[in-house]
Amino acid sequence: MAKPRRKGGPKQHLSPAAAKAKSIRDKKYAMTDRRRKMKAESQRINCPDGQDYDHNTGKCVSSSFNRGGTQPKGKKDGTKAE
């Protein structure tokens, strides 16, 4: 039987010191001007349930589609899918 999904995704099994350092690093990145503007834009758009705002295409897309790269393969968009 499958385990229930953990809220926030799978656990990374970091040591307490590494988890604290990652938390500080992530918060610092999330508070950059670019990320704050993107967050505000996403909240303004107010997509329907099950959809997220895709900053690359400029429209609401399904959450699962928005997890990978959404640009054409020849164009780099800064995602892990490159």
N, C-alpha and C positions, 0 to 999 in steps of 0.2 A: 504494500500500500504506500502511495506517495505521501510525503510529508506535506503539511500545509505550507503555503508560501509565506515567507517572512516579509513583513511590511518593510519597504525600503530596499528590497532585493536581497540576494544571498549575503551571508556574513563573510567577511574577508579573513577572519581568524588572525587578527593582528595582535601583537603584544600591547599591553596598556600604554606603554610609552609611544609606540608607533601609531596607535589609534589616536592618541592625543595630538601628536604631530600632524597626522592626516586631517584631523578635525580643524586645526588651526589653518593649515594650508588651504583646505576646501573653502573655509569661511572667507579667507583673504581673497581667493579667486572669485567667489560669488559676489563679493562687495565691490568689484571693480566697476568703473563707470559703464563699460560696455555691457556687462552682465546685468547690472541694475536697469539699464535702458531696455534690454531684451525682456526682462521679467515684467516690467511695467507695460510694455507693448503686448505681451502675451495676455496679461490680465485685462487690458483694455479691449482686446478682440473678443474675449468671452466665447470661445468655441463650444459647440455642443458636447454632451457627455460622450466619453470614449474617443475624443479627438483632442489634438494638441495643435498649437500654432507653429507652423514651420517657417522659420525666419528666412530660409533659403528660397522657398517658393512663394512666400507671402500669403499663404492661405491655410485654412484648417485642414489637417489630414489625420488619418487614424493614428492612434498612439503607437501601435506596433510598427507602422510604416516610418514614423518619425524617429525611431530608435537607431536606424542605420543611416548611411549616406543617402541624401535625397537629390543630389546633383548628378548630372550626367557623368559617366565614368571618366571622360577626358578632362573634367574640371574638378580641381581639388576644392573641398569645402571644409577641411579641418576636422573630419570625423574619423573614427577608428576604422571605418570600412574602406579607407584608401589603401 
